[in-house]
Amino acid sequence: MTQDESAFDQAARRLDRALALLEQELAGRPSGGEGELFDPARNGLAAELERSRARERELQAAGAEASRALGQAIAEIEAVLGAGRGD
């Protein structure tokens, strides 16, 4: 992970990659066959996609929590600095 690349960016790339794999798999399959619902490759891709989506939700929640904590820390620092200046 580079300094400019967040965990959220990495998760988004993994999700895009999983979607691309799923689309490739679906494009190569004839439609209408009942057995294809149980195809192990498709099931594996669907599971990977769901894991990626779950991880994306986790990262979004962690990002929101970090943002709240950072905002609170900034407010506390500003209050301390303001008190030191006699504001």
MODELLER restraints for C-alpha pairs under 7 A, 6 or more apart:
rsr = mdl.restraints
at = mdl.atoms
rsr.add(forms.Gaussian(group=physical.xy_distance, feature=features.Distance(at['CA:8:A'], at['CA:56:A']), mean=6.82, stdev=0.5))
rsr.add(forms.Gaussian(group=physical.xy_distance, feature=features.Distance(at['CA:8:A'], at['CA:59:A']), mean=5.96, stdev=0.5))
rsr.add(forms.Gaussian(group=physical.xy_distance, feature=features.Distance(at['CA:11:A'], at['CA:52:A']), mean=6.76, stdev=0.5))
rsr.add(forms.Gaussian(group=physical.xy_distance, feature=features.Distance(at['CA:11:A'], at['CA:55:A']), mean=6.99, stdev=0.5))
rsr.add(forms.Gaussian(group=physical.xy_distance, feature=features.Distance(at['CA:11:A'], at['CA:56:A']), mean=5.84, stdev=0.5))
rsr.add(forms.Gaussian(group=physical.xy_distance, feature=features.Distance(at['CA:14:A'], at['CA:52:A']), mean=6.69, stdev=0.5))
rsr.add(forms.Gaussian(group=physical.xy_distance, feature=features.Distance(at['CA:15:A'], at['CA:49:A']), mean=6.46, stdev=0.5))
rsr.add(forms.Gaussian(group=physical.xy_distance, feature=features.Distance(at['CA:15:A'], at['CA:52:A']), mean=5.44, stdev=0.5))
rsr.add(forms.Gaussian(group=physical.xy_distance, feature=features.Distance(at['CA:15:A'], at['CA:53:A']), mean=6.83, stdev=0.5))
rsr.add(forms.Gaussian(group=physical.xy_distance, feature=features.Distance(at['CA:18:A'], at['CA:45:A']), mean=6.81, stdev=0.5))
rsr.add(forms.Gaussian(group=physical.xy_distance, feature=features.Distance(at['CA:18:A'], at['CA:48:A']), mean=6.71, stdev=0.5))
rsr.add(forms.Gaussian(group=physical.xy_distance, feature=features.Distance(at['CA:18:A'], at['CA:49:A']), mean=5.58, stdev=0.5))
rsr.add(forms.Gaussian(group=physical.xy_distance, feature=features.Distance(at['CA:19:A'], at['CA:49:A']), mean=6.86, stdev=0.5))
rsr.add(forms.Gaussian(group=physical.xy_distance, feature=features.Distance(at['CA:22:A'], at['CA:45:A']), mean=5.98, stdev=0.5))
